[in-house]
Amino acid sequence: MANPVDPRLGRGPAWAAQRGATDAVAYDAGLRSYMLSVYNYMMSAVLLTGLVSVGMAYTGAVNLLFTPQGGATLLGWIVMLAPLGMALLLGLRVQKMSTAAVQATFWVFAVVMGMSMSTIFLRYTGTSIATTFFATAAAFAGLSLYGYTTKKDLSGLGTFLVMGVVGLLVAMVLNMFLQSGPLALMISIAGVLIFAGLTAYDTQKIKLMYDHVAGTDMMGKTIIMGALTLYLDFINMFMFLLNILGNRD
């Protein structure tokens, strides 16, 4: 029968338990660092978007995006479509891009989103925008914390929510022609609920990705992509909530 204690090394069951505990502590520390990096990038991007948006609005640069008749200028169309192009670029090419290129694209994305969102200051009061922002931030924090701490598997919810996003896009395109106020309100309410659910789901998914990328070259890119995902959840939830709560006076 094998001796569980190696007299030369002084290692036995107690040492194995201690080693397991040490590994667990190291894993938890690595996971916290990983998630903290995701949140830092995400919050920094939201702050950058906000600063650009406010700067565009209060310097009058926002008027470069629209004609006096209310239609979009060429620059306006570029600003509105550029985020979609950059998101597709990151989604399709992230594995072939360097980490520095992914980071640069992420920051440019946040700047262009800020330019695009500056138009909200033409439609809503600053007070209602600020109130909605802080309400969104509080809701996002709670939902993301739930996604991080829950032991429940949210993958089934994610599939349902992605289908909801597709339905939401179809309804938004349809309402571009119908111009229905009640339908617009229903779309906004559904949008808030869908992206609230996606916040929890995406947080859990990003957390689980750590097991696959820890210690690999993909770690830095995964952090950026995770930050981008949560950034989009936050921005979309904010915009839909603003459509409901925003004061136009």
N, C-alpha and C positions, 0 to 999 in steps of 0.2 A: 504494500500500500504506500502510495506516495506521501511523503511528508509535506503538509501544507505550509510549513515554514522552512525557508532556505536559510540555514544557519550562517552561510557566508554573506548573505545580503540582509538578513534580518527582516525579510518580507513575508508576511502571512496574510490571513483574512483581514486583519485590521488595516494593514497597509493598502490592500486592494480597495477597501471601502473608502479610505482617505483619498486614494488616487481617483476613484469615481467621483467623489465629492469635489475634488479639485478640478476635474474635467468639466463638471457641471457648472461650477462657478465661472470657469473660463468661457464656456459656451454662452452663459447668460450675459457676461460682460461684453462678449463679441456681438451678440444680438442687440443689446442695448446701444452699443456704439453704432451699429449698422442702421438701426431705426432712427437714432438721433440724427445721423447724417441725412437720412431721407427727409425728416421733418425740417431740418435746418435749410436744406436746399428748397424745399417746398415753400416754407414761410418767407425765405429771402426772395423767391420769385414772385410771390404774392405782393410783397412790399415793393419790389421793383415795378411791377405792373401798376400798382396804386400810385406810385410817385410819377411815373410817366403819364398816366391818365390824368392826374390832377394838373401836372405841368402843361399838358396839351390843352386842357380846358381853360386854365386861367391865363395862359399866354395868348389865347385865341388861335393857336395852331390847329385846333380841331376843325376850324372852318376850311382848312385846306383839303379836308376829306369830303366835303359836301358843297354842292352848288347852292346859290341863293334859293333855288326852287326846291331844295331838299333832296335832290338826287346825289348819288355818290360820284365823286370825281374819279379820274383814272387812279390817282394815288389812293383814294378811298377804297376802290375795288382791290387794289394790290394789298392794302393793309388788312382788309377783311378776309381775303383768300390766302394770304401768306401763312397764317398759323396752321391751316389745314394742310398745306403743302409740307411744312416743316414737321408736323406730327406724322405724316405719312413717311417722310424721309427717315425719321428716327425709328419708326416701327419696322420699316423694311430693310434698313441698312445699318442698324445699330451694331450688329455683330462685326461688320466689316469696318466700321468707323473707329478711330482712336478715342480713348476716353476724353482727351482734350477737345476733340471735335464734337463729341456728344455734349459736353459741358457748354461749349460755345453756342451750339444750336439751341440748347435749353435756355440760355440767357437771352439770345436774340428773340426766341419765341416769346419770352415774358415781356420784352420791350414792345414787340409788335402787338401783343395782346393789350398792353396798356394803351397804345395808340388807338386801337380799335374800340376799346371800352370807354375812351374819353367822351364819346357821344352821349353817355348816360347823363353827363352834367348839363346837356342841352334839354333833357327830358324830365329830370327829377331834381328836387332840391338837394343841396348838400347835406342838410340835416337828415333827410330820409335815407340818403345813400350811406351815411355814416352809421345810422341806427341799424340798417339792414346788414351792413358789413359786420358789426359786432354781434348781431344775432346769429349770423351765419357762422362766425368764428366759434361762438359758444356751442352751437349745434354740431359743428364739425369736430370740435375737441371731444365732445361726449361720444359721438358715433365712432370716431377713430379709436378712442380708448376701449370702447366695447369690442370693436373688431380685433384689437390687439390682445385683450384679456380673455375673451370668450373661448370656451372649450368646444363650442358647437361648430360643426362644419358648415360653413356658409356657401360652399360651392354650388349647391342647388339654388340658393337665392340668387347667386351671381348670374346663372343662366337665365333665370326669369327676368332679372333686371336688364340684362343686355337686350333681350327681346323687347322689353319696355322702351329702351332707348330707340330702337328701330321704329316702334310704333309712334314714339314721340316725334321723331323726325318726319315721318309721313304726315302726321297731324299738323305739324308746323308748316310744311310745304302746302298742304291743302288749305290752311287758313290764310296763306299769302293771297289766295284768290278769293276766299269767302269773306275775309276781313270781319270775322264774327267776334264780338267782344266776349260773349259767354264761352265760346270755344277757346279763346285765348286764355281766359281765366282757368278753365279746366286743364289746359296744356301746362300752365304755370304751376298749378297745384300738383299735377302728376310729375312734372319735372323736379320739383322740390323733393317729393317722396322717393322718386327713382334714384336721384343722386345722393340722397341721404342714405339709402340702402347700399349704394355702390361705395360710399365712403367706408362703411364697416367691412364690406366684402373685400374691397381692394386693400385695406389695411391688413387684413388677415392673409391675403394672397402674397403681399409684399413681405410680410413676416416669414411665411413659409418658404419663400424664395431663398432666404438666408442659408438654409441647409444645402442648397445646390450651388451657391456661388461663393461661400465662405472660403477664403484662401486662394481664389482663382483670379484670373485676369478680368473676369466679368463683374467682379464686385463693384468697381467704380461705376461702370455703365448701368448696372442694375439699380444702384442707388439713385442715379439721375432719372432713370425711367420710372422708378417708383415714385420719386418726387413729382415727376410730370403727371403721373396718373392721379395722385392726390390733389395736385394743383388744379387739374381739370375738374375733378369732383367738386372742389371748393368753389371755383369760378362759376361753374354751371349752377350749383345750388344757390349761390349769391344772385346771379342774374334772374333766375326764375322767382326767387323770393322777392327781389326788387320789383318785378312786374306785378307782384301782389301787394306789397307794402309801400312801394315808392309813392311819394307825394309829388304831383306834377305842378302844384301851385308855385 
